[in-house]
Amino acid sequence: MWPEDRLTRFEVARIISARALQISLGAPILIKTEETDPIKIAKEEFKKNVLPITIKRPLPTKEYQIVKIKEAIKNWLEDFPNEI
């Protein structure tokens, strides 16, 4: 089982793409930026750890694990500072 305070690279990609879709459909932008590209805005929001997203990770036992998103993003940015 993956730790609750860690993200997989697939989850990071899904978070950024889901947020970029929200932004492109008119969701409010949570940071001040001059950027207009939804993907770049979503990446900036990820780096500033302000994403209003919950991850519900399915487990093999048919249960779910709720990821601690603020801590998970912080850990991702510490572990992979140049990946985003």
N, C-alpha and C positions, 0 to 999 in steps of 0.2 A: 504494500500500500504506500502511496506517495504521501509525504508529510503535508499537513494542512497549511504550513507556512511557506510552501514552495510551489512554483509554477513549472509546468512543462513548457517546452518551446512551442508546442501545439496550442496550449492554452493562451500563451502570450500572443500568438498570431491571431487566434480567435477573438481575444479581447480587443485588440487594436482594430481588427476588421469590423467587428460588431459596432464598436464606438464610431468608426469612420462612417459606417452605414447610417447610424443614428444622426450624425452631424449632417450628412448629405441630404437627409430627409427633413432637416429643419430643427433638430434638437439644439438647445442652447449650448454654446461653447463655454466651458467652465474656467478658461484661463484667458488672459489678455494676450492677443497675438495678432500679428499683421498677416499671418499665413492664411491662405484661402483653400488650400488643398486639404480635404477632410482626413486623408491618411496622415499627413504631416501634423495636423492639429491633434489627432488621436494619439500619435506618438509623443507629442509634447505633453499632453494630459497624462499619459502613462508615466513619463519621466518625472512629472510633478506629483504623481500619486494622488490624483483627484478624481479618479474614475468611479462613477456610481454604478458599479457592476458587481453582481454576486455570482460566484461560481459554485455550481452544485455538481460535484464529481460523482458519477455512478461507480459503484463498487461491484465486484463479482458476486457478492452476497445479496444482490438486489437492493441494497441500502444505498444511501447517499452520504457523501462527505461534503460539508460546507467549508469552502476555503476561506481563510482569513486574508482577504484581498489586500488590505493596506500593508500588512506585514509581508505577504508574499511578494508584492511588487517591490517593496523595500529590499527584500533579500535578493530578488532577481537583479535589481540595479546594482547591488553590491557585488554579486557573483559575476555578472556579465555587463560591466559598465559601458562597453562600446558596441553592444549588440543592437541597440534600438536606434 
